[in-house]
Amino acid sequence: MSNDLLIKQRPVIEFLAAEGFSAANIHARMKTVYGEMCISDCAVRKCMRIFKGEDPRETILRDRKRSGRPLSASVTAHREKVDCMITANRSVKQKEIANAVGISKEQVHHIVTTVLGYRKVSARCVPRQLIVKMKAQRKDMCTQLLERYNAEGEAFLQRILTGDETWVHHYDPEFALFNKLLSGISPSEPQTDSLKHADAALSSSSLDSSLVKVKDVVSSSGLSACRQSAN
């Protein structure tokens, strides 16, 4: 329920309470008028306790200001500091940001996820949407490609190859079943380490000008072996 609707109903409670109606009677009458938008019976009783303890001429219908430190986590200064720390180190933890900036972890989480729009991808903070710098880089790249196309013609398009890489979860159920049979375990018997042979794989896909898609999957163990042989 919005605060404006609550403020509109409080004068009704004050007026009926001054005439001597009970809280249950007031709530029933308001329920008839406001329907589903009516405040709860508990809220009516709370308002009546407030109105009975005050001079009607001094009754304040709006909520009074509460004591305590005001929320200042989303101010420009904190936002810029948090953004700079994430830009410098994508793997920075929210606890480290909180200690460096001097605010709570909850406030840091609010700034990172809601204000700045970051999310965690493989333990790294990346923008959920393209930031201004990324948009400028893509604009410059598209401009360069357009200039080369205007200079070289259709032959330039034949040399363009786009690609993408991503980590995926790799699991071979037939391999796990084969191991069970070799070890003398029935396939129907439960086994806690059934995901023992699960692995991560690097999936890469490419698309050339003829719209032919080439996909290759390399497991993490194979990728590590390639890196060791390269070194």
Secondary structure, 3 states (H helix, E strand, C coil): CCHHHHHHHHHHHHHHHHCCCCHHHHHHHHHHHHHHHCCCHHHHHHHHHHHHCCCHHHCCCCCCCCCCCCCCCCCHHHHHHHHHHHHHCCCCCHHHHHHHHCCCHHHHHHHHHHHCCEEEECCEEEECCCCHHHHHHHHHHHHHHHHHHHHHCHHHHCCCCEEEEEEEEECCHHHHHHHHHHCCCCCCCCCCCCCCCCEEEEEEEEECCCCCEEEEEEEHHHHHHHHHHHC
